[in-house]
């Protein structure tokens, strides 16, 4: 994550991950979740914060979840239902539950189907926000599988040369196991930058970079600027000249697999909440697992050993910085902005919960 999104070290409040997890679970159970489901919902949030994916941790997302649970938009006690079930694929109705607490079971189901079929795919509809896509792809690694997950993000992105929000932010994650090196875990929205990172910029007083957003008429803003009150997100690539048609196409791919494939519309025609997609490749169905992991190690090490370009200190691959962040944050706590701690204190006071942060 770029430095501009991070909480300045001189104001950051370091919190042990176990302390934040308990606070999150207490809020969820007070708002009607069972202890088991609350724990499942907390997992992806703490995963994101521990691995430095701050845009999808508690700082931004708990506000939306609390509002949704209070407003009745999120079902705190959902019962998932399989509506289509084939040997390698399953389609699931999420019963308006938070995808956070449903996604692990669905990814595990995809892995289960992949054991016997080589690949397994599970889609879900009528579900809520599921957090960081990397969490679900990462789950496949313990099964010696390659994991893929994606979800229909909020409709905030204009198509290339367009001036309407017809695309979701639509993150896509892929994870591949290795033997000795930290595994490859890629997770990115198909927008120029994750929408939640704009919220981080507002909190820390940062500026958006050129080709991240448009003005109100859809014209790309091509200079560094403060975050405006109204804007559209641009696709990955920013403008047509530097490849936004590629991000545009990938965003449509995610839209199709997460929404159209679940029978719940796509883009501005979406119905029934968020759509999620989970896929597992059983490596043993394609090659020897040990050979795969050894080859991955060699490839990953070659990336780390790559000669840096002028002015750069090193080359890393997706998943390596997150691995480093996890080591630091497990040992020293997760750095939160004081405003976030203040929000937790206020919400927990309203709910009659003892805050661990006072």
Secondary structure as GFF3:
##gff-version 3
##sequence-region A 1 358
A	DSSP	three_ten_helix	3	5	.	.	.	ID=ss1
A	DSSP	beta_strand	13	15	.	.	.	ID=ss2
A	DSSP	alpha_helix	17	30	.	.	.	ID=ss3
A	DSSP	alpha_helix	35	50	.	.	.	ID=ss4
A	DSSP	three_ten_helix	54	56	.	.	.	ID=ss5
A	DSSP	alpha_helix	58	71	.	.	.	ID=ss6
A	DSSP	beta_strand	81	85	.	.	.	ID=ss7
A	DSSP	beta_strand	89	93	.	.	.	ID=ss8
A	DSSP	alpha_helix	99	117	.	.	.	ID=ss9
A	DSSP	beta_strand	119	127	.	.	.	ID=ss10
A	DSSP	alpha_helix	133	139	.	.	.	ID=ss11
A	DSSP	three_ten_helix	140	143	.	.	.	ID=ss12
A	DSSP	beta_strand	145	151	.	.	.	ID=ss13
A	DSSP	beta_strand	155	158	.	.	.	ID=ss14
A	DSSP	beta_strand	165	168	.	.	.	ID=ss15
A	DSSP	beta_strand	172	176	.	.	.	ID=ss16
A	DSSP	beta_strand	184	188	.	.	.	ID=ss17
A	DSSP	alpha_helix	195	204	.	.	.	ID=ss18
A	DSSP	beta_strand	207	208	.	.	.	ID=ss19
A	DSSP	beta_strand	213	214	.	.	.	ID=ss20
A	DSSP	beta_strand	225	226	.	.	.	ID=ss21
A	DSSP	beta_strand	232	233	.	.	.	ID=ss22
A	DSSP	three_ten_helix	240	242	.	.	.	ID=ss23
A	DSSP	alpha_helix	244	258	.	.	.	ID=ss24
A	DSSP	three_ten_helix	260	262	.	.	.	ID=ss25
A	DSSP	three_ten_helix	267	269	.	.	.	ID=ss26
A	DSSP	beta_strand	274	282	.	.	.	ID=ss27
A	DSSP	three_ten_helix	283	285	.	.	.	ID=ss28
A	DSSP	alpha_helix	289	304	.	.	.	ID=ss29
A	DSSP	alpha_helix	320	332	.	.	.	ID=ss30
A	DSSP	beta_strand	334	336	.	.	.	ID=ss31
A	DSSP	alpha_helix	338	350	.	.	.	ID=ss32
###
